[in-house]
């Protein structure tokens, strides 16, 4: 049996994007569990993945402009162009 790898930040972002855009996590409380489920299906070990890291990935996706704030939790959605 081979050892599973840990998800990188990019993998977490892809899972967050998939969970939110496909409606797998209709409520903010369900986002973490859905992201873990997606990553485990993709063959990652998620025992060290915490809620804070998932929400940081969510916030970064919004600030990068790759996703809308579906849950309305990010205060400043766009970075200033300065």
Long-range contacts (C-beta under 8 A, 24 or more apart in sequence): 3-45, 4-43, 4-44, 4-45, 5-43, 5-44, 5-45, 6-44, 6-45, 6-46, 6-48, 6-49, 7-39, 7-44, 7-46, 7-49, 9-53, 9-57, 11-39, 11-42, 11-44, 12-39, 12-49, 12-53, 12-54, 12-57, 13-57, 13-60, 13-61, 13-66, 15-39, 15-42, 16-54, 16-57, 16-58, 16-61, 16-67, 17-61, 17-66, 17-67, 20-58, 20-67, 20-70, 21-67, 28-71, 28-73, 31-55, 31-58, 31-71
